[in-house]
Amino acid sequence: MDKSWMHSDRRSKAYEFGVEAFLNFAVENLLTTTHIRCPCVKCVNLKVFGVGIIRDHLYFNGIDQSYKNWTFHGEPWEATTNASRNVEDGHSRYSFVSEEIDMDDNDFGDFGDFGSDPYEFANVIGDGDQPVYPGCRKYTKLSALVKLYNLKAKHGMSDVCFTELLILQGDLLPEGNTIPTSMYEAKKTLCALGLSYEKMHACPNDCILYRKEYEDSTNCPTCGISRWKQGKDSILKEGVPAKVVWYFPPIPRFKRMFQSHETAKSLTWHAARKSIDGQMSHPADSPSWKLLDDKWPEFGNEPRNLRLALSSDGFNPHSSLSSRYSCCRLS
């Protein structure tokens, strides 16, 4: 299908005919006129509207020109062909762990946050395989973007500063590079990773979280302080929490870890390795590990089991501030 109209002037006939052709294509493939993702530069396929509203958005805001593969509107996804760079021993870096271990589809349910939208996951996989510039073997588009975004967070860059850095990076790299040209495009790529979180109201004194039996409470049952924020005149702003904590659920992260062939291989290495009698080469040789296996045999017999440990860092666990060494406790 001709997509050259996406770069045409919005006042031109070519753009007008292109919009109508796109809407007809979406309706024919999705079989609906009321539940279609809007590809304008403001909605970027994150919001759903009817055909009429989408048509208005495409004229007022313009279409997102980076949306070259209309996967959200029925077009088959076209993967970037860079398999030769990522293939090791016949497996892609992103092959599912089910190729190594017998995995039932019901073991983990939908994989991560992509279960509801496989095209979104496919786009992320494509970015993970696409080199940051032609011939680059060290960084992909996704890995380079994650490292740059880590620098932004670490050094407190503003969005404007980060956009200028991306533009400079794009100019420094060879032609055909895939570095985004704005913070907006970078965020759109990173949001597709599905790194979900939950916001929870908390007591200002860290007594409780307002969840479960305290979900509807307005005062802390421990210290009695109000859940709501106080204004300058000491009047409570009902509905505005005094403190909010962000919770990153670990289960979706574990699921994503098992989606990578290399990571999954490392996570199950303890079951496939060759044990040497009399030598402790892995925590699996320790009495604590074996105690868990004996106490919960069903858990111990599953090679994909994950054992978590709590680590305390940043303070001395023995209350001796004059010690010359650093000590972190694991439990």
Secondary structure, 3 states (H helix, E strand, C coil): CCCHHHHCCCCCHHHHHHHHHHHHHHHHHHCCCCCEECCECCCCCCCEECHHHHHHHHHHCCECCCCCCCHHHCCCCCCCCCHHHHCECCECCCCCHHHCCCCCCCCCCCCHHHCCCHHHHHHHHHHHHCECCCCCCCCEHHHHHHHHHHHHHHHCCCHHHHHHHHHHHHHHCCCCCCCCCCHHHHHHHHHCCCCCCEEEEECCCCCCECCHHHCCCCECCCCCCECEEECCCCCEEEEEECCEEEECCHHHHHHHHHHCHHHHHHHCHHHHCCCCCCCCCCHHHCHHHHHHHHHCHHHHCCCCCCCCCCEECCCCCCCCCCCCCCCCEEC
